[in-house]
Amino acid sequence: MKYQVAVSLSIVLLCSALSCTDRPTAHENARLKAQVDSLKTLMVSKHSGEVSHLVHLVFFKTRNEVSAQTLATQLKRLKGIGEVEALSVGSFRDLGDPRAFGEYNLVVSMLFKDSTSYRLYQEHPLHLKIKEETRELLAAPPISYDYHNK
């Protein structure tokens, strides 16, 4: 439960911490890192009480004629990769915050055991296939943010 809360909070904070520019500024990156660091205490391993996972966040901007749900359906197939311990897909919600990162209308949060599992996922044939199949749905390259808790 703590993991689910932490991932949800990290997505909300990441979305609200970034401005609506294509790339975050150094100041925004520093603020974002501080917010993510504060979430690390919530990311507690069930067995050891130590923080021990890699979280991979990816922000997507779909073409105007493509619904975020269409892309989300494709991305949920990534659950079929053994190295992916958890996967969550969410659409942007406009809550009136002018700092919201609303140009990217979909975010995926994944949990990996470690960096090795993440690298195996990156080269997995299903991941590569989904990347190729969804490329035409995107209006801009995805943006990712990864953090590893030890």
Chimera marker file (.cmm) of the C-alpha trace (Angstrom):
<marker_set name="trace">
<marker id="1" x="0.000" y="0.000" z="0.000" r="1" g="1" b="0" radius="0.5"/>
<marker id="2" x="2.833" y="2.405" z="0.847" r="1" g="1" b="0" radius="0.5"/>
<marker id="3" x="4.323" y="1.740" z="-2.600" r="1" g="1" b="0" radius="0.5"/>
<marker id="4" x="1.038" y="2.568" z="-4.367" r="1" g="1" b="0" radius="0.5"/>
<marker id="5" x="0.705" y="5.809" z="-2.408" r="1" g="1" b="0" radius="0.5"/>
<marker id="6" x="4.316" y="6.750" z="-3.156" r="1" g="1" b="0" radius="0.5"/>
<marker id="7" x="3.976" y="6.080" z="-6.883" r="1" g="1" b="0" radius="0.5"/>
<marker id="8" x="0.739" y="8.054" z="-7.058" r="1" g="1" b="0" radius="0.5"/>
<marker id="9" x="2.315" y="10.932" z="-5.161" r="1" g="1" b="0" radius="0.5"/>
<marker id="10" x="5.432" y="10.849" z="-7.319" r="1" g="1" b="0" radius="0.5"/>
<marker id="11" x="3.359" y="11.084" z="-10.489" r="1" g="1" b="0" radius="0.5"/>
<marker id="12" x="1.320" y="13.990" z="-9.113" r="1" g="1" b="0" radius="0.5"/>
<marker id="13" x="4.424" y="15.793" z="-7.899" r="1" g="1" b="0" radius="0.5"/>
<marker id="14" x="6.301" y="15.207" z="-11.125" r="1" g="1" b="0" radius="0.5"/>
<marker id="15" x="3.402" y="16.487" z="-13.185" r="1" g="1" b="0" radius="0.5"/>
<marker id="16" x="2.939" y="19.580" z="-11.044" r="1" g="1" b="0" radius="0.5"/>
<marker id="17" x="6.641" y="20.276" z="-10.540" r="1" g="1" b="0" radius="0.5"/>
<marker id="18" x="7.448" y="20.618" z="-14.229" r="1" g="1" b="0" radius="0.5"/>
<marker id="19" x="6.473" y="23.613" z="-16.303" r="1" g="1" b="0" radius="0.5"/>
<marker id="20" x="4.783" y="23.390" z="-19.676" r="1" g="1" b="0" radius="0.5"/>
<marker id="21" x="8.033" y="23.748" z="-21.611" r="1" g="1" b="0" radius="0.5"/>
<marker id="22" x="9.419" y="20.921" z="-23.725" r="1" g="1" b="0" radius="0.5"/>
<marker id="23" x="12.306" y="20.382" z="-21.316" r="1" g="1" b="0" radius="0.5"/>
<marker id="24" x="12.486" y="21.288" z="-17.624" r="1" g="1" b="0" radius="0.5"/>
<marker id="25" x="14.979" y="23.946" z="-16.556" r="1" g="1" b="0" radius="0.5"/>
<marker id="26" x="17.861" y="23.236" z="-14.167" r="1" g="1" b="0" radius="0.5"/>
<marker id="27" x="15.880" y="24.910" z="-11.364" r="1" g="1" b="0" radius="0.5"/>
<marker id="28" x="12.842" y="22.740" z="-12.083" r="1" g="1" b="0" radius="0.5"/>
<marker id="29" x="15.031" y="19.628" z="-12.192" r="1" g="1" b="0" radius="0.5"/>
<marker id="30" x="16.504" y="20.490" z="-8.783" r="1" g="1" b="0" radius="0.5"/>
<marker id="31" x="13.058" y="21.085" z="-7.310" r="1" g="1" b="0" radius="0.5"/>
<marker id="32" x="11.804" y="17.862" z="-8.859" r="1" g="1" b="0" radius="0.5"/>
<marker id="33" x="14.743" y="15.887" z="-7.457" r="1" g="1" b="0" radius="0.5"/>
<marker id="34" x="14.069" y="17.274" z="-3.985" r="1" g="1" b="0" radius="0.5"/>
<marker id="35" x="10.425" y="16.239" z="-4.204" r="1" g="1" b="0" radius="0.5"/>
<marker id="36" x="11.297" y="12.750" z="-5.414" r="1" g="1" b="0" radius="0.5"/>
<marker id="37" x="13.924" y="12.392" z="-2.670" r="1" g="1" b="0" radius="0.5"/>
<marker id="38" x="11.268" y="13.188" z="-0.080" r="1" g="1" b="0" radius="0.5"/>
<marker id="39" x="9.171" y="10.309" z="-1.453" r="1" g="1" b="0" radius="0.5"/>
<marker id="40" x="11.964" y="7.773" z="-1.051" r="1" g="1" b="0" radius="0.5"/>
<marker id="41" x="11.067" y="7.166" z="2.569" r="1" g="1" b="0" radius="0.5"/>
<marker id="42" x="7.635" y="5.962" z="1.416" r="1" g="1" b="0" radius="0.5"/>
<marker id="43" x="9.129" y="3.418" z="-0.978" r="1" g="1" b="0" radius="0.5"/>
<marker id="44" x="9.754" y="0.723" z="1.651" r="1" g="1" b="0" radius="0.5"/>
<marker id="45" x="10.549" y="-2.862" z="0.754" r="1" g="1" b="0" radius="0.5"/>
<marker id="46" x="8.197" y="-5.442" z="2.266" r="1" g="1" b="0" radius="0.5"/>
<marker id="47" x="11.047" y="-7.674" z="3.427" r="1" g="1" b="0" radius="0.5"/>
<marker id="48" x="13.935" y="-5.592" z="4.650" r="1" g="1" b="0" radius="0.5"/>
<marker id="49" x="12.448" y="-2.238" z="5.533" r="1" g="1" b="0" radius="0.5"/>
<marker id="50" x="14.996" y="-0.729" z="3.150" r="1" g="1" b="0" radius="0.5"/>
<marker id="51" x="14.187" y="1.204" z="0.002" r="1" g="1" b="0" radius="0.5"/>
<marker id="52" x="15.240" y="-1.095" z="-2.820" r="1" g="1" b="0" radius="0.5"/>
<marker id="53" x="13.550" y="-0.519" z="-6.179" r="1" g="1" b="0" radius="0.5"/>
<marker id="54" x="14.049" y="1.363" z="-9.413" r="1" g="1" b="0" radius="0.5"/>
<marker id="55" x="11.123" y="3.535" z="-10.492" r="1" g="1" b="0" radius="0.5"/>
<marker id="56" x="10.848" y="4.401" z="-14.185" r="1" g="1" b="0" radius="0.5"/>
<marker id="57" x="8.464" y="7.227" z="-15.152" r="1" g="1" b="0" radius="0.5"/>
<marker id="58" x="7.729" y="8.052" z="-18.786" r="1" g="1" b="0" radius="0.5"/>
<marker id="59" x="5.674" y="11.037" z="-19.970" r="1" g="1" b="0" radius="0.5"/>
<marker id="60" x="3.938" y="10.864" z="-23.361" r="1" g="1" b="0" radius="0.5"/>
<marker id="61" x="2.401" y="13.517" z="-25.605" r="1" g="1" b="0" radius="0.5"/>
<marker id="62" x="-0.066" y="12.054" z="-28.089" r="1" g="1" b="0" radius="0.5"/>
<marker id="63" x="-1.018" y="13.540" z="-31.431" r="1" g="1" b="0" radius="0.5"/>
<marker id="64" x="-4.191" y="15.665" z="-31.320" r="1" g="1" b="0" radius="0.5"/>
<marker id="65" x="-6.223" y="13.064" z="-33.186" r="1" g="1" b="0" radius="0.5"/>
<marker id="66" x="-5.107" y="10.233" z="-30.869" r="1" g="1" b="0" radius="0.5"/>
<marker id="67" x="-6.736" y="9.685" z="-27.496" r="1" g="1" b="0" radius="0.5"/>
<marker id="68" x="-4.540" y="9.027" z="-24.486" r="1" g="1" b="0" radius="0.5"/>
<marker id="69" x="-6.638" y="5.895" z="-23.888" r="1" g="1" b="0" radius="0.5"/>
<marker id="70" x="-5.536" y="4.453" z="-27.240" r="1" g="1" b="0" radius="0.5"/>
<marker id="71" x="-1.891" y="4.773" z="-26.213" r="1" g="1" b="0" radius="0.5"/>
<marker id="72" x="-2.605" y="3.608" z="-22.655" r="1" g="1" b="0" radius="0.5"/>
<marker id="73" x="-4.120" y="0.383" z="-23.973" r="1" g="1" b="0" radius="0.5"/>
<marker id="74" x="-0.941" y="-0.340" z="-25.918" r="1" g="1" b="0" radius="0.5"/>
<marker id="75" x="1.372" y="0.545" z="-23.023" r="1" g="1" b="0" radius="0.5"/>
<marker id="76" x="-0.476" y="-1.720" z="-20.582" r="1" g="1" b="0" radius="0.5"/>
<marker id="77" x="0.832" y="-4.645" z="-22.644" r="1" g="1" b="0" radius="0.5"/>
<marker id="78" x="4.225" y="-3.968" z="-21.018" r="1" g="1" b="0" radius="0.5"/>
<marker id="79" x="2.886" y="-5.827" z="-17.956" r="1" g="1" b="0" radius="0.5"/>
<marker id="80" x="3.677" y="-8.978" z="-19.933" r="1" g="1" b="0" radius="0.5"/>
<marker id="81" x="7.414" y="-8.427" z="-19.444" r="1" g="1" b="0" radius="0.5"/>
<marker id="82" x="8.655" y="-10.409" z="-16.456" r="1" g="1" b="0" radius="0.5"/>
<marker id="83" x="11.053" y="-7.741" z="-15.211" r="1" g="1" b="0" radius="0.5"/>
<marker id="84" x="8.195" y="-5.237" z="-14.756" r="1" g="1" b="0" radius="0.5"/>
<marker id="85" x="7.111" y="-5.711" z="-11.126" r="1" g="1" b="0" radius="0.5"/>
<marker id="86" x="4.359" y="-3.072" z="-11.264" r="1" g="1" b="0" radius="0.5"/>
<marker id="87" x="2.937" y="-0.808" z="-13.945" r="1" g="1" b="0" radius="0.5"/>
<marker id="88" x="0.537" y="2.111" z="-13.675" r="1" g="1" b="0" radius="0.5"/>
<marker id="89" x="-0.783" y="4.271" z="-16.526" r="1" g="1" b="0" radius="0.5"/>
<marker id="90" x="-2.524" y="7.592" z="-15.948" r="1" g="1" b="0" radius="0.5"/>
<marker id="91" x="-3.887" y="10.493" z="-17.976" r="1" g="1" b="0" radius="0.5"/>
<marker id="92" x="-3.192" y="14.119" z="-17.139" r="1" g="1" b="0" radius="0.5"/>
<marker id="93" x="-5.826" y="15.845" z="-15.034" r="1" g="1" b="0" radius="0.5"/>
<marker id="94" x="-6.043" y="19.632" z="-15.173" r="1" g="1" b="0" radius="0.5"/>
<marker id="95" x="-6.473" y="20.829" z="-11.604" r="1" g="1" b="0" radius="0.5"/>
<marker id="96" x="-5.858" y="24.471" z="-12.440" r="1" g="1" b="0" radius="0.5"/>
<marker id="97" x="-2.191" y="24.578" z="-11.422" r="1" g="1" b="0" radius="0.5"/>
<marker id="98" x="-0.362" y="26.824" z="-13.911" r="1" g="1" b="0" radius="0.5"/>
<marker id="99" x="2.849" y="24.846" z="-13.287" r="1" g="1" b="0" radius="0.5"/>
<marker id="100" x="1.252" y="21.578" z="-14.415" r="1" g="1" b="0" radius="0.5"/>
<marker id="101" x="3.058" y="19.631" z="-17.094" r="1" g="1" b="0" radius="0.5"/>
<marker id="102" x="-0.101" y="19.303" z="-19.159" r="1" g="1" b="0" radius="0.5"/>
<marker id="103" x="1.401" y="19.145" z="-22.613" r="1" g="1" b="0" radius="0.5"/>
<marker id="104" x="2.326" y="15.531" z="-21.925" r="1" g="1" b="0" radius="0.5"/>
<marker id="105" x="-1.065" y="13.914" z="-21.468" r="1" g="1" b="0" radius="0.5"/>
<marker id="106" x="-0.114" y="10.404" z="-20.318" r="1" g="1" b="0" radius="0.5"/>
<marker id="107" x="2.342" y="9.019" z="-17.780" r="1" g="1" b="0" radius="0.5"/>
<marker id="108" x="3.528" y="5.473" z="-17.118" r="1" g="1" b="0" radius="0.5"/>
<marker id="109" x="5.093" y="4.449" z="-13.827" r="1" g="1" b="0" radius="0.5"/>
<marker id="110" x="6.988" y="1.161" z="-13.624" r="1" g="1" b="0" radius="0.5"/>
<marker id="111" x="8.726" y="-0.592" z="-10.789" r="1" g="1" b="0" radius="0.5"/>
<marker id="112" x="11.829" y="-2.733" z="-11.311" r="1" g="1" b="0" radius="0.5"/>
<marker id="113" x="13.767" y="-4.833" z="-8.827" r="1" g="1" b="0" radius="0.5"/>
<marker id="114" x="17.044" y="-3.148" z="-9.836" r="1" g="1" b="0" radius="0.5"/>
<marker id="115" x="18.988" y="-1.560" z="-12.691" r="1" g="1" b="0" radius="0.5"/>
<marker id="116" x="19.741" y="-4.943" z="-14.226" r="1" g="1" b="0" radius="0.5"/>
<marker id="117" x="16.025" y="-5.740" z="-14.499" r="1" g="1" b="0" radius="0.5"/>
<marker id="118" x="15.481" y="-2.323" z="-16.081" r="1" g="1" b="0" radius="0.5"/>
<marker id="119" x="18.205" y="-2.947" z="-18.694" r="1" g="1" b="0" radius="0.5"/>
<marker id="120" x="16.684" y="-6.346" z="-19.541" r="1" g="1" b="0" radius="0.5"/>
<marker id="121" x="13.299" y="-4.652" z="-19.951" r="1" g="1" b="0" radius="0.5"/>
<marker id="122" x="14.797" y="-2.039" z="-22.291" r="1" g="1" b="0" radius="0.5"/>
<marker id="123" x="16.031" y="-4.777" z="-24.648" r="1" g="1" b="0" radius="0.5"/>
<marker id="124" x="12.990" y="-7.041" z="-24.322" r="1" g="1" b="0" radius="0.5"/>
<marker id="125" x="11.386" y="-7.831" z="-27.711" r="1" g="1" b="0" radius="0.5"/>
<marker id="126" x="7.885" y="-6.874" z="-26.493" r="1" g="1" b="0" radius="0.5"/>
<marker id="127" x="9.104" y="-3.474" z="-25.263" r="1" g="1" b="0" radius="0.5"/>
<marker id="128" x="10.864" y="-2.808" z="-28.566" r="1" g="1" b="0" radius="0.5"/>
<marker id="129" x="7.769" y="-3.909" z="-30.510" r="1" g="1" b="0" radius="0.5"/>
<marker id="130" x="5.451" y="-1.637" z="-28.502" r="1" g="1" b="0" radius="0.5"/>
<marker id="131" x="7.838" y="1.306" z="-28.954" r="1" g="1" b="0" radius="0.5"/>
<marker id="132" x="7.762" y="0.799" z="-32.707" r="1" g="1" b="0" radius="0.5"/>
<marker id="133" x="3.984" y="0.284" z="-32.865" r="1" g="1" b="0" radius="0.5"/>
<marker id="134" x="3.199" y="3.405" z="-30.804" r="1" g="1" b="0" radius="0.5"/>
<marker id="135" x="5.719" y="5.781" z="-32.382" r="1" g="1" b="0" radius="0.5"/>
<marker id="136" x="3.128" y="7.095" z="-34.851" r="1" g="1" b="0" radius="0.5"/>
<marker id="137" x="0.735" y="7.968" z="-32.001" r="1" g="1" b="0" radius="0.5"/>
<marker id="138" x="3.176" y="10.454" z="-30.442" r="1" g="1" b="0" radius="0.5"/>
<marker id="139" x="3.433" y="14.184" z="-31.093" r="1" g="1" b="0" radius="0.5"/>
<marker id="140" x="6.816" y="14.441" z="-29.349" r="1" g="1" b="0" radius="0.5"/>
<marker id="141" x="9.492" y="12.115" z="-27.979" r="1" g="1" b="0" radius="0.5"/>
<marker id="142" x="8.643" y="10.702" z="-24.545" r="1" g="1" b="0" radius="0.5"/>
<marker id="143" x="10.408" y="12.122" z="-21.489" r="1" g="1" b="0" radius="0.5"/>
<marker id="144" x="11.597" y="9.753" z="-18.789" r="1" g="1" b="0" radius="0.5"/>
<marker id="145" x="12.678" y="10.138" z="-15.185" r="1" g="1" b="0" radius="0.5"/>
<marker id="146" x="14.279" y="7.275" z="-13.266" r="1" g="1" b="0" radius="0.5"/>
<marker id="147" x="15.316" y="6.953" z="-9.661" r="1" g="1" b="0" radius="0.5"/>
<marker id="148" x="16.856" y="4.094" z="-7.778" r="1" g="1" b="0" radius="0.5"/>
<marker id="149" x="16.326" y="3.728" z="-4.064" r="1" g="1" b="0" radius="0.5"/>
<marker id="150" x="18.895" y="1.908" z="-1.996" r="1" g="1" b="0" radius="0.5"/>
<link id1="1" id2="2" r="1" g="1" b="0" radius="0.2"/>
<link id1="2" id2="3" r="1" g="1" b="0" radius="0.2"/>
<link id1="3" id2="4" r="1" g="1" b="0" radius="0.2"/>
<link id1="4" id2="5" r="1" g="1" b="0" radius="0.2"/>
<link id1="5" id2="6" r="1" g="1" b="0" radius="0.2"/>
<link id1="6" id2="7" r="1" g="1" b="0" radius="0.2"/>
<link id1="7" id2="8" r="1" g="1" b="0" radius="0.2"/>
<link id1="8" id2="9" r="1" g="1" b="0" radius="0.2"/>
<link id1="9" id2="10" r="1" g="1" b="0" radius="0.2"/>
<link id1="10" id2="11" r="1" g="1" b="0" radius="0.2"/>
<link id1="11" id2="12" r="1" g="1" b="0" radius="0.2"/>
<link id1="12" id2="13" r="1" g="1" b="0" radius="0.2"/>
<link id1="13" id2="14" r="1" g="1" b="0" radius="0.2"/>
<link id1="14" id2="15" r="1" g="1" b="0" radius="0.2"/>
<link id1="15" id2="16" r="1" g="1" b="0" radius="0.2"/>
<link id1="16" id2="17" r="1" g="1" b="0" radius="0.2"/>
<link id1="17" id2="18" r="1" g="1" b="0" radius="0.2"/>
<link id1="18" id2="19" r="1" g="1" b="0" radius="0.2"/>
<link id1="19" id2="20" r="1" g="1" b="0" radius="0.2"/>
<link id1="20" id2="21" r="1" g="1" b="0" radius="0.2"/>
<link id1="21" id2="22" r="1" g="1" b="0" radius="0.2"/>
<link id1="22" id2="23" r="1" g="1" b="0" radius="0.2"/>
<link id1="23" id2="24" r="1" g="1" b="0" radius="0.2"/>
<link id1="24" id2="25" r="1" g="1" b="0" radius="0.2"/>
<link id1="25" id2="26" r="1" g="1" b="0" radius="0.2"/>
<link id1="26" id2="27" r="1" g="1" b="0" radius="0.2"/>
<link id1="27" id2="28" r="1" g="1" b="0" radius="0.2"/>
<link id1="28" id2="29" r="1" g="1" b="0" radius="0.2"/>
<link id1="29" id2="30" r="1" g="1" b="0" radius="0.2"/>
<link id1="30" id2="31" r="1" g="1" b="0" radius="0.2"/>
<link id1="31" id2="32" r="1" g="1" b="0" radius="0.2"/>
<link id1="32" id2="33" r="1" g="1" b="0" radius="0.2"/>
<link id1="33" id2="34" r="1" g="1" b="0" radius="0.2"/>
<link id1="34" id2="35" r="1" g="1" b="0" radius="0.2"/>
<link id1="35" id2="36" r="1" g="1" b="0" radius="0.2"/>
<link id1="36" id2="37" r="1" g="1" b="0" radius="0.2"/>
<link id1="37" id2="38" r="1" g="1" b="0" radius="0.2"/>
<link id1="38" id2="39" r="1" g="1" b="0" radius="0.2"/>
<link id1="39" id2="40" r="1" g="1" b="0" radius="0.2"/>
<link id1="40" id2="41" r="1" g="1" b="0" radius="0.2"/>
<link id1="41" id2="42" r="1" g="1" b="0" radius="0.2"/>
<link id1="42" id2="43" r="1" g="1" b="0" radius="0.2"/>
<link id1="43" id2="44" r="1" g="1" b="0" radius="0.2"/>
<link id1="44" id2="45" r="1" g="1" b="0" radius="0.2"/>
<link id1="45" id2="46" r="1" g="1" b="0" radius="0.2"/>
<link id1="46" id2="47" r="1" g="1" b="0" radius="0.2"/>
<link id1="47" id2="48" r="1" g="1" b="0" radius="0.2"/>
<link id1="48" id2="49" r="1" g="1" b="0" radius="0.2"/>
<link id1="49" id2="50" r="1" g="1" b="0" radius="0.2"/>
<link id1="50" id2="51" r="1" g="1" b="0" radius="0.2"/>
<link id1="51" id2="52" r="1" g="1" b="0" radius="0.2"/>
<link id1="52" id2="53" r="1" g="1" b="0" radius="0.2"/>
<link id1="53" id2="54" r="1" g="1" b="0" radius="0.2"/>
<link id1="54" id2="55" r="1" g="1" b="0" radius="0.2"/>
<link id1="55" id2="56" r="1" g="1" b="0" radius="0.2"/>
<link id1="56" id2="57" r="1" g="1" b="0" radius="0.2"/>
<link id1="57" id2="58" r="1" g="1" b="0" radius="0.2"/>
<link id1="58" id2="59" r="1" g="1" b="0" radius="0.2"/>
<link id1="59" id2="60" r="1" g="1" b="0" radius="0.2"/>
<link id1="60" id2="61" r="1" g="1" b="0" radius="0.2"/>
<link id1="61" id2="62" r="1" g="1" b="0" radius="0.2"/>
<link id1="62" id2="63" r="1" g="1" b="0" radius="0.2"/>
<link id1="63" id2="64" r="1" g="1" b="0" radius="0.2"/>
<link id1="64" id2="65" r="1" g="1" b="0" radius="0.2"/>
<link id1="65" id2="66" r="1" g="1" b="0" radius="0.2"/>
<link id1="66" id2="67" r="1" g="1" b="0" radius="0.2"/>
<link id1="67" id2="68" r="1" g="1" b="0" radius="0.2"/>
<link id1="68" id2="69" r="1" g="1" b="0" radius="0.2"/>
<link id1="69" id2="70" r="1" g="1" b="0" radius="0.2"/>
<link id1="70" id2="71" r="1" g="1" b="0" radius="0.2"/>
<link id1="71" id2="72" r="1" g="1" b="0" radius="0.2"/>
<link id1="72" id2="73" r="1" g="1" b="0" radius="0.2"/>
<link id1="73" id2="74" r="1" g="1" b="0" radius="0.2"/>
<link id1="74" id2="75" r="1" g="1" b="0" radius="0.2"/>
<link id1="75" id2="76" r="1" g="1" b="0" radius="0.2"/>
<link id1="76" id2="77" r="1" g="1" b="0" radius="0.2"/>
<link id1="77" id2="78" r="1" g="1" b="0" radius="0.2"/>
<link id1="78" id2="79" r="1" g="1" b="0" radius="0.2"/>
<link id1="79" id2="80" r="1" g="1" b="0" radius="0.2"/>
<link id1="80" id2="81" r="1" g="1" b="0" radius="0.2"/>
<link id1="81" id2="82" r="1" g="1" b="0" radius="0.2"/>
<link id1="82" id2="83" r="1" g="1" b="0" radius="0.2"/>
<link id1="83" id2="84" r="1" g="1" b="0" radius="0.2"/>
<link id1="84" id2="85" r="1" g="1" b="0" radius="0.2"/>
<link id1="85" id2="86" r="1" g="1" b="0" radius="0.2"/>
<link id1="86" id2="87" r="1" g="1" b="0" radius="0.2"/>
<link id1="87" id2="88" r="1" g="1" b="0" radius="0.2"/>
<link id1="88" id2="89" r="1" g="1" b="0" radius="0.2"/>
<link id1="89" id2="90" r="1" g="1" b="0" radius="0.2"/>
<link id1="90" id2="91" r="1" g="1" b="0" radius="0.2"/>
<link id1="91" id2="92" r="1" g="1" b="0" radius="0.2"/>
<link id1="92" id2="93" r="1" g="1" b="0" radius="0.2"/>
<link id1="93" id2="94" r="1" g="1" b="0" radius="0.2"/>
<link id1="94" id2="95" r="1" g="1" b="0" radius="0.2"/>
<link id1="95" id2="96" r="1" g="1" b="0" radius="0.2"/>
<link id1="96" id2="97" r="1" g="1" b="0" radius="0.2"/>
<link id1="97" id2="98" r="1" g="1" b="0" radius="0.2"/>
<link id1="98" id2="99" r="1" g="1" b="0" radius="0.2"/>
<link id1="99" id2="100" r="1" g="1" b="0" radius="0.2"/>
<link id1="100" id2="101" r="1" g="1" b="0" radius="0.2"/>
<link id1="101" id2="102" r="1" g="1" b="0" radius="0.2"/>
<link id1="102" id2="103" r="1" g="1" b="0" radius="0.2"/>
<link id1="103" id2="104" r="1" g="1" b="0" radius="0.2"/>
<link id1="104" id2="105" r="1" g="1" b="0" radius="0.2"/>
<link id1="105" id2="106" r="1" g="1" b="0" radius="0.2"/>
<link id1="106" id2="107" r="1" g="1" b="0" radius="0.2"/>
<link id1="107" id2="108" r="1" g="1" b="0" radius="0.2"/>
<link id1="108" id2="109" r="1" g="1" b="0" radius="0.2"/>
<link id1="109" id2="110" r="1" g="1" b="0" radius="0.2"/>
<link id1="110" id2="111" r="1" g="1" b="0" radius="0.2"/>
<link id1="111" id2="112" r="1" g="1" b="0" radius="0.2"/>
<link id1="112" id2="113" r="1" g="1" b="0" radius="0.2"/>
<link id1="113" id2="114" r="1" g="1" b="0" radius="0.2"/>
<link id1="114" id2="115" r="1" g="1" b="0" radius="0.2"/>
<link id1="115" id2="116" r="1" g="1" b="0" radius="0.2"/>
<link id1="116" id2="117" r="1" g="1" b="0" radius="0.2"/>
<link id1="117" id2="118" r="1" g="1" b="0" radius="0.2"/>
<link id1="118" id2="119" r="1" g="1" b="0" radius="0.2"/>
<link id1="119" id2="120" r="1" g="1" b="0" radius="0.2"/>
<link id1="120" id2="121" r="1" g="1" b="0" radius="0.2"/>
<link id1="121" id2="122" r="1" g="1" b="0" radius="0.2"/>
<link id1="122" id2="123" r="1" g="1" b="0" radius="0.2"/>
<link id1="123" id2="124" r="1" g="1" b="0" radius="0.2"/>
<link id1="124" id2="125" r="1" g="1" b="0" radius="0.2"/>
<link id1="125" id2="126" r="1" g="1" b="0" radius="0.2"/>
<link id1="126" id2="127" r="1" g="1" b="0" radius="0.2"/>
<link id1="127" id2="128" r="1" g="1" b="0" radius="0.2"/>
<link id1="128" id2="129" r="1" g="1" b="0" radius="0.2"/>
<link id1="129" id2="130" r="1" g="1" b="0" radius="0.2"/>
<link id1="130" id2="131" r="1" g="1" b="0" radius="0.2"/>
<link id1="131" id2="132" r="1" g="1" b="0" radius="0.2"/>
<link id1="132" id2="133" r="1" g="1" b="0" radius="0.2"/>
<link id1="133" id2="134" r="1" g="1" b="0" radius="0.2"/>
<link id1="134" id2="135" r="1" g="1" b="0" radius="0.2"/>
<link id1="135" id2="136" r="1" g="1" b="0" radius="0.2"/>
<link id1="136" id2="137" r="1" g="1" b="0" radius="0.2"/>
<link id1="137" id2="138" r="1" g="1" b="0" radius="0.2"/>
<link id1="138" id2="139" r="1" g="1" b="0" radius="0.2"/>
<link id1="139" id2="140" r="1" g="1" b="0" radius="0.2"/>
<link id1="140" id2="141" r="1" g="1" b="0" radius="0.2"/>
<link id1="141" id2="142" r="1" g="1" b="0" radius="0.2"/>
<link id1="142" id2="143" r="1" g="1" b="0" radius="0.2"/>
<link id1="143" id2="144" r="1" g="1" b="0" radius="0.2"/>
<link id1="144" id2="145" r="1" g="1" b="0" radius="0.2"/>
<link id1="145" id2="146" r="1" g="1" b="0" radius="0.2"/>
<link id1="146" id2="147" r="1" g="1" b="0" radius="0.2"/>
<link id1="147" id2="148" r="1" g="1" b="0" radius="0.2"/>
<link id1="148" id2="149" r="1" g="1" b="0" radius="0.2"/>
<link id1="149" id2="150" r="1" g="1" b="0" radius="0.2"/>
</marker_set>
